[in-house]
Amino acid sequence: YAGFVSYAVIVAELLIVILLFVPRTRMAGLYASLAIMVAFTGYIYLILNYSDFIPCSCGGILEKMDWTEHLIFNIACVIIAGAGILLIGGAVSLRRRMMMILLSVIVSSGTVTLLFLRSEYIIKRQNNFTRRFLLHPVLEDQSVKLDNEQYYFAGSDHSHIYLGNKHYPQTLVTLGHNLAGIKKLKMAPSDFNHTFRNLQVQVKGPYYYLYDGTVPVIYRGKLGNAAPKTISYRDAYFTQLIVLDSIRFVLRTQSKADKMFTIASLDLTRRPKVELYPGILEKQVDGVFDSDGKLTSSAHSDTLVYAYTYRNTFLIMNNQLELKRKLHTIDTTTVAKIQTGSQSNGTHKLIAPPLKVNQNISANRNLAFIQSDLMGKHESVNAWKKAKVIDIYRTDKQEYIGSF
């Protein structure tokens, strides 16, 4: 309600000033003044006691006050307004004035409470692209300078963080949680005579996995050992891979039958090794670009998350690839806004720039962190030029938590 309330409050305050200046309407102005000050006071009380976070304080002459001081200041203003009504009540009986004061307090505080509760519900469950920016959600504890910008997170365990590198895909970097003691491992598989186009590394202790879905091949090596062995070769082509354990993997691949993106499992002990799950990703336009997205696993939980790139949906699955929930981000793009065309060889291509909704995703426990590519309501263009925006969601239910 920020857009409406921000203007309505200013208009109401100016009208109250006019009512207070005119002797014939002064009593109405005092009641209105009392009501709006009770509303402000109730709002501050709700923010201090029931809000998920406390926003920055007001501007103007009150910007030096913290929220508790502001609450005390407002209570004093409420008392002054009430005293004014009692002192200049004119012919109206004291009892009637007391009843009117009580009614004003109940109506104004009740209205603010209802707006607050309804607003919280809309923000978390029915959001129409209004972000709530959290205060100080990320605090820099320690940092380390890396020698180039091409590093990505490959995994972590109880004591180490592991990094891969897009420019040097055979390099695995290990550093402690205190960001000290950087070590580099040059991975050198014995059968390394393939033509690689997208070589990546992923760590799930006690092993690391070097893979390229365009070959397709998966190597597995013990952490610290530079000579990984081939554990999968030409079992399935894939564009994304998640390691479940030393023999089980989740893939995003393309169906031979219809060329559409689909989620699949790869189990090295099973025959057949690959099983497709075509019902997870939903086709809207072409089944390829419209279902494009990022697949990730949630640390410290048996949860897989898939965020569509061109629509406001992300999927929650368990390790058995059972679809548990279909949740929504706060933007309003329910259908992918893309235009595609078919080529003579059967492949698809984009014929117009698409509207990208979700840029990237990471997950931890029951939270999903989604890098958004769209600017929400009431947001600054200049701020978007200087920063990236991360939106936080629950994965166990439909709830938006906030952004940073």
Backbone hydrogen bonds in HBPLUS format (Angstrom, degrees):
<---DONOR---> <-ACCEPTOR-->    atom                        ^
c    i                          cat <-CA-CA->   ^        H-A-AA   ^      H-
h    n   atom  resd res      DA  || num        DHA   H-A  angle D-A-AA Bond
n    s   type  num  typ     dist DA aas  dist angle  dist       angle   num
A0005-VAL N   A0001-TYR O   2.89 MM   4  5.92 173.0  1.89 172.1 171.5     1
A0006-SER N   A0002-ALA O   2.98 MM   4  5.77 163.4  2.01 146.3 150.6     2
A0008-ALA N   A0004-PHE O   2.93 MM   4  6.07 165.4  1.95 156.4 161.1     3
A0009-VAL N   A0005-VAL O   2.90 MM   4  5.84 165.4  1.92 155.9 157.0     4
A0011-VAL N   A0007-TYR O   3.08 MM   4  6.34 167.5  2.09 157.3 160.5     5
A0012-ALA N   A0008-ALA O   2.89 MM   4  6.02 163.0  1.92 149.9 155.0     6
A0013-GLU N   A0009-VAL O   2.90 MM   4  6.09 159.4  1.94 151.2 156.6     7
A0014-LEU N   A0010-ILE O   3.09 MM   4  6.32 160.9  2.13 150.8 155.1     8
A0015-LEU N   A0011-VAL O   3.03 MM   4  6.26 157.2  2.08 150.3 156.7     9
A0016-ILE N   A0012-ALA O   2.91 MM   4  6.13 152.5  1.99 148.0 155.9    10
A0017-VAL N   A0013-GLU O   3.02 MM   4  6.30 153.3  2.09 146.5 153.2    11
A0018-ILE N   A0014-LEU O   3.14 MM   4  6.46 156.6  2.19 145.7 151.1    12
A0019-LEU N   A0015-LEU O   2.95 MM   4  6.26 161.1  1.99 150.2 155.4    13
A0020-LEU N   A0016-ILE O   2.91 MM   4  6.17 151.6  1.99 149.3 156.9    14
A0021-PHE N   A0017-VAL O   3.07 MM   4  6.30 141.8  2.22 143.7 153.6    15
A0021-PHE N   A0018-ILE O   3.18 MM   3  5.18 125.7  2.49  95.4 109.1    16
A0022-VAL N   A0018-ILE O   3.24 MM   4  6.49 148.9  2.34 151.7 158.3    17
A0025-THR N   A0022-VAL O   3.05 MM   3  5.53 137.9  2.23 112.9 124.2    18
A0026-ARG N   A0023-PRO O   3.32 MM   3  5.08 164.2  2.35 100.4 104.8    19
A0029-GLY N   A0025-THR O   2.95 MM   4  6.25 153.3  2.02 151.7 160.4    20
A0030-LEU N   A0026-ARG O   2.86 MM   4  6.20 145.0  1.99 147.1 156.6    21
A0031-TYR N   A0027-MET O   3.03 MM   4  6.37 159.6  2.07 151.5 156.0    22
A0032-ALA N   A0028-ALA O   2.91 MM   4  6.14 160.2  1.95 148.3 154.3    23
A0033-SER N   A0029-GLY O   2.74 MM   4  5.88 151.2  1.82 142.6 151.6    24
A0034-LEU N   A0030-LEU O   2.83 MM   4  6.02 158.6  1.87 146.9 152.6    25
A0035-ALA N   A0031-TYR O   2.89 MM   4  6.12 160.1  1.93 146.8 152.5    26
A0036-ILE N   A0032-ALA O   2.93 MM   4  6.15 165.6  1.95 152.5 155.5    27
A0037-MET N   A0033-SER O   3.02 MM   4  6.11 155.6  2.08 146.3 153.1    28
A0038-VAL N   A0034-LEU O   2.91 MM   4  6.10 151.7  2.00 148.7 156.6    29
A0039-ALA N   A0035-ALA O   2.95 MM   4  6.21 152.1  2.03 143.7 151.8    30
A0040-PHE N   A0036-ILE O   2.95 MM   4  6.25 159.0  2.00 145.5 150.2    31
A0041-THR N   A0037-MET O   2.92 MM   4  6.06 159.2  1.96 143.7 149.9    32
A0042-GLY N   A0038-VAL O   2.78 MM   4  5.96 160.3  1.82 150.9 156.5    33
A0043-TYR N   A0039-ALA O   2.92 MM   4  6.11 153.7  1.99 147.0 154.5    34
A0044-ILE N   A0040-PHE O   3.02 MM   4  6.34 160.7  2.06 150.4 154.4    35
A0045-TYR N   A0041-THR O   3.00 MM   4  6.27 159.2  2.04 149.1 155.0    36
A0046-LEU N   A0042-GLY O   2.93 MM   4  6.18 158.7  1.98 149.9 155.3    37
A0047-ILE N   A0043-TYR O   2.91 MM   4  6.18 158.7  1.96 152.4 158.4    38
A0048-LEU N   A0044-ILE O   2.93 MM   4  6.12 163.9  1.95 152.8 156.7    39
A0049-ASN N   A0045-TYR O   3.04 MM   4  6.13 147.4  2.15 145.8 154.0    40
A0050-TYR N   A0046-LEU O   2.73 MM   4  5.21 157.0  1.78 146.1 151.1    41
A0063-GLU N   A0060-GLY O   3.37 MM   3  5.77 173.2  2.38 116.4 117.4    42
A0065-MET N   A0062-LEU O   3.08 MM   3  5.60 157.7  2.13 115.7 122.4    43
A0070-HIS N   A0066-ASP O   2.95 MM   4  6.13 153.6  2.02 149.7 158.1    44
A0071-LEU N   A0067-TRP O   2.91 MM   4  6.15 145.8  2.03 141.9 150.6    45
A0072-ILE N   A0068-THR O   3.10 MM   4  6.46 158.2  2.15 149.2 153.7    46
A0073-PHE N   A0069-GLU O   2.91 MM   4  6.16 160.3  1.95 149.8 155.6    47
A0074-ASN N   A0070-HIS O   2.92 MM   4  6.13 157.7  1.97 148.3 153.8    48
A0075-ILE N   A0071-LEU O   2.97 MM   4  6.24 156.6  2.02 149.7 156.0    49
A0076-ALA N   A0072-ILE O   3.06 MM   4  6.34 155.1  2.13 148.4 154.7    50
A0077-CYS N   A0073-PHE O   3.09 MM   4  6.45 149.1  2.19 142.3 150.8    51
A0078-VAL N   A0074-ASN O   2.89 MM   4  6.23 149.8  1.98 150.0 158.7    52
A0079-ILE N   A0075-ILE O   2.97 MM   4  6.29 157.3  2.02 148.9 154.6    53
A0080-ILE N   A0076-ALA O   2.96 MM   4  6.26 155.7  2.03 147.1 153.7    54
A0081-ALA N   A0077-CYS O   2.95 MM   4  6.18 160.1  1.99 147.8 152.8    55
A0082-GLY N   A0078-VAL O   2.91 MM   4  6.15 160.3  1.95 150.7 156.3    56
A0083-ALA N   A0079-ILE O   2.80 MM   4  6.01 155.0  1.87 148.0 155.4    57
A0084-GLY N   A0080-ILE O   2.91 MM   4  6.15 152.4  1.99 147.4 154.6    58
A0085-ILE N   A0081-ALA O   3.15 MM   4  6.47 151.7  2.24 144.9 151.4    59
A0086-LEU N   A0082-GLY O   3.07 MM   4  6.40 157.6  2.13 148.2 154.1    60
A0087-LEU N   A0083-ALA O   2.89 MM   4  6.03 150.3  1.97 150.3 158.5    61
A0088-ILE N   A0084-GLY O   3.09 MM   4  6.12 161.2  2.13 149.4 152.7    62
A0097-ARG N   A0093-SER O   2.98 MM   4  6.31 157.2  2.04 149.9 156.6    63
A0098-MET N   A0094-LEU O   2.87 MM   4  6.15 157.3  1.92 151.3 157.4    64
A0099-MET N   A0095-ARG O   2.94 MM   4  6.21 155.2  2.01 147.3 154.0    65
A0100-MET N   A0096-ARG O   2.91 MM   4  6.17 154.7  1.98 148.0 154.9    66
A0101-ILE N   A0097-ARG O   2.90 MM   4  6.15 152.8  1.97 148.3 155.7    67
A0102-LEU N   A0098-MET O   2.97 MM   4  6.20 162.6  2.00 148.4 152.8    68
A0103-LEU N   A0099-MET O   2.87 MM   4  6.09 157.9  1.92 146.8 153.4    69
A0104-SER N   A0100-MET O   2.91 MM   4  6.09 159.1  1.95 145.9 151.4    70
A0105-VAL N   A0101-ILE O   2.97 MM   4  6.26 158.7  2.02 150.4 156.0    71
A0106-ILE N   A0102-LEU O   2.96 MM   4  6.22 163.6  1.99 152.3 156.5    72
A0107-VAL N   A0103-LEU O   2.90 MM   4  6.05 173.8  1.91 158.3 160.0    73
A0108-SER N   A0104-SER O   2.99 MM   4  5.98 169.0  2.00 149.5 153.0    74
A0109-SER N   A0105-VAL O   3.01 MM   4  5.88 161.2  2.05 144.2 150.3    75
A0110-GLY N   A0106-ILE O   2.87 MM   4  5.71 151.1  1.95 139.5 148.9    76
A0111-THR N   A0107-VAL O   2.91 MM   4  6.01 153.6  1.98 144.2 151.2    77
A0112-VAL N   A0108-SER O   3.12 MM   4  6.34 163.8  2.15 148.1 151.6    78
A0113-THR N   A0109-SER O   2.98 MM   4  6.14 158.4  2.02 146.2 152.6    79
A0114-LEU N   A0110-GLY O   2.94 MM   4  6.15 162.6  1.97 150.6 154.8    80
A0115-LEU N   A0111-THR O   2.95 MM   4  6.17 162.2  1.99 150.4 155.6    81
A0116-PHE N   A0112-VAL O   2.85 MM   4  6.02 156.7  1.90 148.1 154.8    82
A0117-LEU N   A0113-THR O   2.93 MM   4  6.17 169.7  1.94 156.1 157.9    83
A0118-ARG N   A0114-LEU O   2.90 MM   4  5.99 165.2  1.93 150.6 155.4    84
A0119-SER N   A0115-LEU O   2.81 MM   4  5.82 154.1  1.88 143.4 151.5    85
A0120-GLU N   A0116-PHE O   2.89 MM   4  6.12 160.9  1.92 152.2 157.0    86
A0121-TYR N   A0117-LEU O   3.08 MM   4  6.30 158.5  2.12 145.8 151.3    87
A0122-ILE N   A0118-ARG O   2.94 MM   4  6.19 162.6  1.97 150.9 155.5    88
A0123-ILE N   A0119-SER O   2.85 MM   4  6.01 171.9  1.85 158.0 160.3    89
A0124-LYS N   A0120-GLU O   3.10 MM   4  6.17 161.3  2.13 146.0 150.7    90
A0125-ARG N   A0121-TYR O   2.79 MM   4  5.69 158.1  1.83 151.3 158.1    91
A0126-GLN N   A0122-ILE O   2.90 MM   4  4.47 130.4  2.15 111.4 126.3    92
A0400-TYR N   A0124-LYS O   2.95 MM 276  4.54 147.8  2.05 117.4 127.7    93
A0129-PHE N   A0330-ILE O   2.87 MM 201  4.86 108.1  2.40 137.2 146.2    94
A0377-LYS N   A0129-PHE O   2.92 MM 248  6.12 174.7  1.92 174.4 174.7    95
A0403-SER N   A0132-ARG O   2.83 MM 271  5.88 148.1  1.93 153.2 152.8    96
A0134-LEU N   A0403-SER O   2.89 MM 269  5.91 160.0  1.93 162.6 165.4    97
A0166-LYS N   A0150-GLN O   2.97 MM  16  5.36 165.5  1.99 143.9 144.3    98
A0152-TYR N   A0164-GLY O   2.98 MM  12  5.35 151.1  2.07 135.3 139.0    99
A0164-GLY N   A0152-TYR O   2.89 MM  12  5.35 155.2  1.96 152.1 159.0   100
A0154-ALA N   A0162-TYR O   2.78 MM   8  5.25 169.6  1.79 141.2 140.9   101
A0203-VAL N   A0154-ALA O   2.77 MM  49  5.67 164.7  1.79 147.9 144.4   102
A0162-TYR N   A0155-GLY O   2.86 MM   7  5.18 162.7  1.89 156.1 150.1   103
A0157-ASP N   A0160-HIS O   3.00 MM   3  5.47 155.7  2.06 152.8 154.9   104
A0161-ILE N   A0175-LEU O   2.81 MM  14  5.47 162.7  1.84 168.2 174.1   105
A0175-LEU N   A0161-ILE O   3.07 MM  14  5.47 156.9  2.12 155.5 161.4   106
A0163-LEU N   A0173-VAL O   2.86 MM  10  4.97 158.9  1.90 143.0 149.5   107
A0173-VAL N   A0163-LEU O   2.92 MM  10  4.97 175.3  1.92 154.0 154.9   108
A0171-THR N   A0168-TYR O   3.00 MM   3  5.69 159.2  2.04 128.8 130.6   109
A0187-MET N   A0170-GLN O   2.71 MM  17  5.07 161.2  1.74 167.6 163.3   110
A0172-LEU N   A0185-LEU O   2.93 MM  13  5.08 161.8  1.96 146.6 152.7   111
A0185-LEU N   A0172-LEU O   2.82 MM  13  5.08 153.8  1.89 143.6 152.6   112
A0174-THR N   A0183-LYS O   2.78 MM   9  5.08 162.7  1.81 150.6 156.5   113
A0183-LYS N   A0174-THR O   2.77 MM   9  5.08 154.2  1.84 150.8 158.8   114
A0176-GLY N   A0180-ALA O   3.04 MM   4  5.46 171.2  2.04 164.3 161.5   115
A0179-LEU N   A0176-GLY O   2.79 MM   3  5.02 150.6  1.88 116.4 119.2   116
A0188-ALA N   A0226-ALA O   2.74 MM  38  5.86 172.7  1.75 171.6 171.0   117
A0200-GLN N   A0211-TYR O   2.92 MM  11  5.55 163.1  1.95 160.5 165.9   118
A0211-TYR N   A0200-GLN O   2.93 MM  11  5.55 162.9  1.96 155.1 160.5   119
A0202-GLN N   A0209-TYR O   2.88 MM   7  5.18 146.6  1.99 142.6 153.4   120
A0209-TYR N   A0202-GLN O   2.70 MM   7  5.18 154.9  1.76 158.2 166.8   121
A0204-LYS N   A0207-TYR O   3.06 MM   3  5.66 159.5  2.11 154.0 160.6   122
A0207-TYR N   A0204-LYS O   3.25 MM   3  5.66 157.2  2.30 118.4 114.8   123
A0223-LEU N   A0206-PRO O   3.06 MM  17  6.00 171.4  2.07 152.0 150.6   124
A0208-TYR N   A0221-GLY O   2.80 MM  13  5.40 156.9  1.85 158.3 166.2   125
A0221-GLY N   A0208-TYR O   2.96 MM  13  5.40 164.5  1.98 154.5 158.3   126
A0210-LEU N   A0219-TYR O   3.03 MM   9  4.97 143.1  2.17 123.2 134.2   127
A0219-TYR N   A0210-LEU O   2.65 MM   9  4.97 168.4  1.66 160.9 164.6   128
A0212-ASP N   A0217-VAL O   3.05 MM   5  5.61 154.9  2.11 156.3 160.7   129
A0215-VAL N   A0212-ASP O   3.34 MM   3  5.92 162.9  2.37 113.1 117.8   130
A0217-VAL N   A0212-ASP O   3.05 MM   5  5.61 150.8  2.14 138.8 147.9   131
A0238-PHE N   A0213-GLY O   3.29 MM  25  4.49 157.3  2.34 109.5 116.2   132
A0234-ARG N   A0216-PRO O   2.93 MM  18  5.14 169.3  1.94 147.3 150.9   133
A0218-ILE N   A0232-SER O   2.88 MM  14  5.07 151.0  1.97 147.9 148.3   134
A0231-ILE N   A0218-ILE O   2.94 MM  13  5.91 172.4  1.94 160.5 163.0   135
A0232-SER N   A0218-ILE O   3.33 MM  14  5.07 148.4  2.44 145.0 142.4   136
A0220-ARG N   A0229-LYS O   2.78 MM   9  5.40 156.6  1.84 151.7 157.0   137
A0229-LYS N   A0220-ARG O   2.92 MM   9  5.40 157.4  1.97 144.1 136.9   138
A0225-ASN N   A0222-LYS O   2.81 MM   3  5.35 162.7  1.84 142.2 146.2   139
A0239-THR N   A0252-ARG O   2.79 MM  13  5.70 169.0  1.81 171.8 174.9   140
A0252-ARG N   A0240-GLN O   3.00 MM  12  5.08 149.5  2.09 136.0 135.6   141
A0242-ILE N   A0250-VAL O   2.84 MM   8  5.07 150.6  1.93 151.2 157.5   142
A0250-VAL N   A0242-ILE O   2.88 MM   8  5.07 161.2  1.92 148.6 154.8   143
A0244-LEU N   A0248-ARG O   2.98 MM   4  5.40 157.1  2.03 144.3 146.7   144
A0245-ASP N   A0248-ARG O   3.28 MM   3  5.34 160.8  2.32 139.1 139.5   145
A0268-LEU N   A0247-ILE O   3.06 MM  21  5.41 168.8  2.07 156.3 158.7   146
A0249-PHE N   A0266-LEU O   2.85 MM  17  5.02 151.1  1.93 145.4 154.0   147
A0266-LEU N   A0249-PHE O   2.85 MM  17  5.02 162.5  1.88 145.8 146.3   148
A0251-LEU N   A0264-ALA O   2.75 MM  13  5.06 172.0  1.76 148.5 151.3   149
A0264-ALA N   A0251-LEU O   2.88 MM  13  5.06 161.0  1.91 145.7 147.2   150
A0253-THR N   A0262-THR O   2.91 MM   9  5.51 162.4  1.94 166.7 169.1   151
A0262-THR N   A0253-THR O   2.84 MM   9  5.51 155.1  1.91 150.9 151.8   152
A0255-SER N   A0260-MET O   2.92 MM   5  5.52 163.8  1.95 153.4 153.5   153
A0259-LYS N   A0255-SER O   2.77 MM   4  4.83 135.6  1.97 137.4 145.6   154
A0261-PHE N   A0287-GLY O   3.10 MM  26  6.43 150.9  2.19 152.5 156.6   155
A0277-TYR N   A0263-ILE O   2.80 MM  14  5.46 149.0  1.90 173.0 168.1   156
A0265-SER N   A0275-GLU O   2.89 MM  10  5.32 157.1  1.95 149.7 156.3   157
A0275-GLU N   A0265-SER O   3.03 MM  10  5.32 154.4  2.10 145.0 151.5   158
A0267-ASP N   A0273-LYS O   2.90 MM   6  5.05 166.0  1.92 143.5 146.4   159
A0270-ARG N   A0267-ASP O   3.19 MM   3  5.50 165.5  2.21 113.4 117.9   160
A0280-ILE N   A0277-TYR O   3.40 MM   3  6.23 173.7  2.40 126.2 126.7   161
A0291-SER N   A0288-VAL O   3.31 MM   3  5.45 139.2  2.48  98.6 109.1   162
A0292-ASP N   A0289-PHE O   3.14 MM   3  4.97 164.4  2.16 102.8 106.7   163
A0309-THR N   A0292-ASP O   2.88 MM  17  5.77 166.6  1.90 135.3 135.7   164
A0294-LYS N   A0307-ALA O   2.99 MM  13  5.41 149.2  2.09 144.7 148.6   165
A0307-ALA N   A0294-LYS O   3.00 MM  13  5.41 155.1  2.06 152.0 153.3   166
A0296-THR N   A0305-VAL O   2.86 MM   9  5.35 157.3  1.91 158.6 165.5   167
A0305-VAL N   A0296-THR O   2.83 MM   9  5.35 170.8  1.84 154.6 157.4   168
A0298-SER N   A0303-THR O   2.86 MM   5  5.36 166.2  1.88 157.8 157.2   169
A0299-ALA N   A0363-ALA O   3.43 MM  64  6.57 163.3  2.46 122.9 119.0   170
A0365-ARG N   A0299-ALA O   2.84 MM  66  5.74 164.7  1.86 155.4 160.6   171
A0304-LEU N   A0317-MET O   2.81 MM  13  5.00 168.7  1.82 143.8 146.0   172
A0317-MET N   A0304-LEU O   2.86 MM  13  5.00 166.8  1.88 150.2 152.7   173
A0306-TYR N   A0315-LEU O   3.01 MM   9  5.06 155.2  2.07 137.5 144.6   174
A0315-LEU N   A0306-TYR O   2.74 MM   9  5.06 159.6  1.78 146.2 149.2   175
A0308-TYR N   A0313-THR O   3.11 MM   5  5.91 161.2  2.15 162.1 167.5   176
A0357-VAL N   A0309-THR O   2.78 MM  48  5.64 155.0  1.84 155.8 164.2   177
A0358-ASN N   A0309-THR O   3.03 MM  49  4.75 155.3  2.09 125.5 133.2   178
A0312-ASN N   A0333-THR O   2.77 MM  21  5.45 154.4  1.83 156.9 159.9   179
A0329-THR N   A0312-ASN O   3.02 MM  17  5.01 150.3  2.11 112.4 121.6   180
A0314-PHE N   A0327-LEU O   2.93 MM  13  5.40 160.7  1.97 138.2 142.5   181
A0327-LEU N   A0314-PHE O   2.92 MM  13  5.40 158.4  1.97 173.3 166.9   182
A0316-ILE N   A0325-ARG O   2.91 MM   9  5.09 162.5  1.94 157.6 156.3   183
A0324-LYS N   A0316-ILE O   2.77 MM   8  5.56 153.6  1.84 151.0 159.6   184
A0325-ARG N   A0316-ILE O   3.30 MM   9  5.09 160.5  2.34 132.7 136.1   185
A0318-ASN N   A0322-GLU O   3.22 MM   4  5.62 146.7  2.34 137.7 146.4   186
A0321-LEU N   A0318-ASN O   2.90 MM   3  5.30 151.9  1.98 119.7 122.3   187
A0334-THR N   A0332-THR O   3.09 MM   2  5.88 118.9  2.48 111.3  95.0   188
A0355-LEU N   A0337-LYS O   3.39 MM  18  5.73 155.7  2.46 145.4 152.3   189
A0351-ILE N   A0339-GLN O   2.85 MM  12  5.69 170.5  1.86 146.1 149.1   190
A0341-GLY N   A0349-LYS O   2.85 MM   8  5.49 150.7  1.94 156.0 165.9   191
A0349-LYS N   A0341-GLY O   2.93 MM   8  5.49 146.1  2.05 153.3 163.4   192
A0343-GLN N   A0347-THR O   2.80 MM   4  5.43 165.1  1.82 165.9 168.0   193
A0346-GLY N   A0343-GLN O   2.98 MM   3  5.42 162.4  2.01 118.7 121.7   194
A0373-ASP N   A0357-VAL O   2.90 MM  16  5.25 155.4  1.96 151.0 147.1   195
A0359-GLN N   A0371-GLN O   2.70 MM  12  5.30 154.8  1.76 165.5 171.5   196
A0371-GLN N   A0360-ASN O   2.87 MM  11  5.08 155.1  1.93 133.9 142.0   197
A0362-SER N   A0369-PHE O   2.91 MM   7  5.16 146.3  2.02 141.6 152.3   198
A0369-PHE N   A0362-SER O   2.71 MM   7  5.16 179.1  1.71 162.4 162.7   199
A0364-ASN N   A0367-LEU O   2.98 MM   3  5.40 159.2  2.02 148.7 155.2   200
A0367-LEU N   A0364-ASN O   2.95 MM   3  5.40 153.1  2.02 130.1 138.9   201
A0395-THR N   A0366-ASN O   2.94 MM  29  5.06 147.7  2.04 126.9 127.1   202
A0368-ALA N   A0393-TYR O   2.84 MM  25  5.19 159.3  1.88 148.1 153.0   203
A0393-TYR N   A0368-ALA O   2.95 MM  25  5.19 157.6  2.00 149.5 156.3   204
A0370-ILE N   A0391-ASP O   2.88 MM  21  5.24 166.7  1.90 159.8 159.8   205
A0391-ASP N   A0370-ILE O   2.86 MM  21  5.24 172.2  1.87 150.3 149.1   206
A0372-SER N   A0389-VAL O   3.14 MM  17  5.97 146.1  2.26 149.1 159.1   207
A0384-TRP N   A0380-SER O   3.21 MM   4  6.51 151.7  2.29 142.5 149.6   208
A0385-LYS N   A0381-VAL O   3.14 MM   4  6.48 135.7  2.35 141.9 153.8   209
A0385-LYS N   A0382-ASN O   3.17 MM   3  5.15 130.3  2.43  93.6 106.7   210
A0386-LYS N   A0383-ALA O   3.12 MM   3  5.31 143.4  2.26 101.4 111.8   211
A0387-ALA N   A0383-ALA O   3.19 MM   4  6.30 126.6  2.49 146.2 159.5   212
A0404-PHE N   A0390-ILE O   2.95 MM  14  5.46 150.4  2.04 148.4 158.0   213
A0392-ILE N   A0402-GLY O   2.81 MM  10  5.49 161.6  1.84 173.3 179.4   214
A0401-ILE N   A0392-ILE O   2.92 MM   9  5.48 167.5  1.94 146.6 149.5   215
A0394-ARG N   A0399-GLU O   2.97 MM   5  5.45 160.2  2.01 158.2 163.6   216
